[in-house]
Amino acid sequence: MIATVIAPFAMFLAGCLACPHPLTDSPSAHHMAHAHAHAHMHHVDWNNNNVTAAVKRAAAGQYDGDITYYDVGLGACGHDDSGKGSITNIVAVSAALMGSGSDSDLCNRKVHIKGDNGNEVVATVRDKCPSCPEGGLDVSEKVFKEVVGSLGVGRAKVTWTFA
């Protein structure tokens, strides 16, 4: 059973590791790696029931992670959103995705966020979250309330994509 689960994923991963070009930590390299991974997807039988849903979502550009909220202010994209946390849909993506500086390609991109409860919202990337893992998001209070329902829980599971 384990071999039938791991074999398709191992073939997918091996295809991605056979990349002919060196990768750097720049956002453009992330996009190249993502595109390269798509080029090797034919190695995986996506109809195989043993390929996990998480692997399928990651290959489609969908992320899973925790959502938290913070007091928005001067963000990594150079915008001062102080005082707008309760009225604006703002999101900070992980530093791993965002890269460094205020010239990130992700600044002002839209993110579609869906909570485990089915609530959905679109927010704008205006900041980066240095402590978030790749799939984690830090959002304005308005976004958190719309997705989770209240600020009382502080953290919840979400699925999200760039819109």
Secondary structure by P-SEA (a helix, b strand, c coil): caaaaaaaaaaaaaaaacccccccccaaaaaaaaaaaaaaccccccccccccaaaaaaaacbbbbbbbbcccccccccccccccccccbbbbccccccccccccccccbbbbbbccccccbbbbbcbbbccccccbbbbcaaaaaaacccccccccccccccc
